[in-house]
Amino acid sequence: MQRVIGAVLILTATAGAGYMYGRDLKEYLRKMIYLRYVFGLIRGEISYTSAPLPEIFFSIGEKIREPYGLWLKMTARELEDREESGFTRAWNRCADRYLRGLGLKYEHMILIKEPGTFLGSLQKDTLDHTLQLYLNRMDLEIEKLRDGLAAKVRVGSCLGVMSGIFLIVILL
């Protein structure tokens, strides 16, 4: 009886680990989609209001959820304080500090930091076009994540169950 209970517990634990892996992948995709939404808001505010960047960031930061809102508000505060020598440094530093908790991959953090190189220096019409190109690039990254998601979730679930069965066979 103890062996059966142990086998069920092992199988449940490993299947749960596979499920958690799939859930984490879906959550990562949701984070990237929300970041794309935030950059879409930034593009819209820049093109329609022509307000200074700190005002735009603070306004959007009030509307969106944390930690994204905190990131934009603190970036706005640093830009207003002018402690940094340039926009790019302030953007990168705030992205590192306030988006670290999202657990983004290195290449996606680089993608998030990329607008820091052009947001503070271009004219309105060029900036709008450049932001559209950036949003298209983010869409491609999201599509890459979405394409592999179903297969990875399925593989994670199967590996969880199969590893549980393997452990049960080894231990019995």
Buried (B, 14 or more C-beta within 10 A) or exposed (E): EEEEEBBEEBBEBBBEBBBEBBEEBEEBBEBBBBBBEBBBBBBBBBBEEEEEBBBBBBBBBEEBEEBBBBBBBBBBBBBBEEEBEBBBEBBBBBBEBBBEEBEBEEEBBEBBBBBBBBBBEBEEEEBBEBBEEBBEEBEEBBEEBEEEBEEBBEBBBEBBBEBBBEBBEEEE
